Amino acid sequence: MNSATLGSLAAVFSYSVWGFFPVFFKQLVSVAPFDLLIWRILISFAVLLIVLLLRFRIVGLLRRIKSIKQWGLLAGSTLMLSINWFVFIYAVESNQVLQSSLGYFLVPIFNVALGMFILKERPNRFKLAAVAIASVGMLATFIVAGFFPSIAITLGVTFGIYGLFRKLADFDSALGLFLETAILVPPALIVALVFIEPVTAAAPATQIWIYLMGVVTVVPLLGMVFAARRIPLSSLAFFQYITPTMHLIFAVFVFNEVLSTPRLIAFGTTLLAVAFWIMGTVHQYSIQSVSNHGTSKPKPN
């Protein structure tokens, strides 16, 4: 099996695991969202610490940490990640998985907008249309239907900004997440010891699900690192839609959430925007391929 195939399988695996997150966190509805956030931070940090020590050993890990210069970016990504985690958990526990699906469908659209306004990138006409359609759709949903998808917008914006911070950083995903959780560990530990119930206060089955949070947080991330090193980012971008599609399927067919008129307006315009984003990505990739082919030197006979 070649490297590209392995990378594609790893991407499908990672996005599918994230797609099952609503089902996973439904097993934890007896635990308050804020409590789950605290335990997810602490357990994910512990799992990542073990993984990175096995990978780099303690000296190598300390060397990589000392080489980090972009602590401002790291603080920003930590804030966005913690908000995103909390809002997602809240969405699942409050039976609003449709909004989480909508939020992650919107992420690449927000990425285009952030790239345009923050990084001064010049997206092609298809991606500009995607941003415009998504914006009009959200506005129409609010004005016509009186419904503002606050959870979806928060998830999309926080994950989009998180991606921007990580794009500007020069450390890999696993090390970045380790440092992000490390920043959150001291306050999380204080909260865990003083303000929230211990894990042992939960039912035995619930305790198992809580401890598994670290594994299901870290494993798909490592899969993504593996995939990103073996397939083009343009290919990886298409796999990302596995996650919100699975969230949508679970919301409608498993959790029986209703696709009301406001939600249909939001989803309809968002999916149209996604279609334009895909066309823009394909168009951009085709231009790059032609350009690379045109500038390549002929091989000698």
HELIX and SHEET records of a PDB file:
HELIX    1   1 SER A    3  GLY A   19  1                                  17    
HELIX    2   2 PHE A   21  LYS A   26  1                                   6    
HELIX    3   3 PRO A   33  LYS A   66  1                                  34    
HELIX    4   4 TRP A   71  GLU A   93  1                                  23    
HELIX    5   5 VAL A   97  PHE A  117  1                                  21    
HELIX    6   6 ARG A  125  ALA A  145  1                                  21    
HELIX    7   7 SER A  150  LEU A  168  1                                  19    
HELIX    8   8 SER A  173  VAL A  194  1                                  22    
HELIX    9   9 VAL A  199  ALA A  201  5                                   3    
HELIX   10  10 PRO A  204  ALA A  228  1                                  25    
HELIX   11  11 LEU A  233  PHE A  239  1                                   7    
HELIX   12  12 ILE A  242  ILE A  249  1                                   8    
HELIX   13  13 PHE A  250  VAL A  254  3                                   5    
HELIX   14  14 THR A  261  THR A  295  1                                  35    
END                                                                             
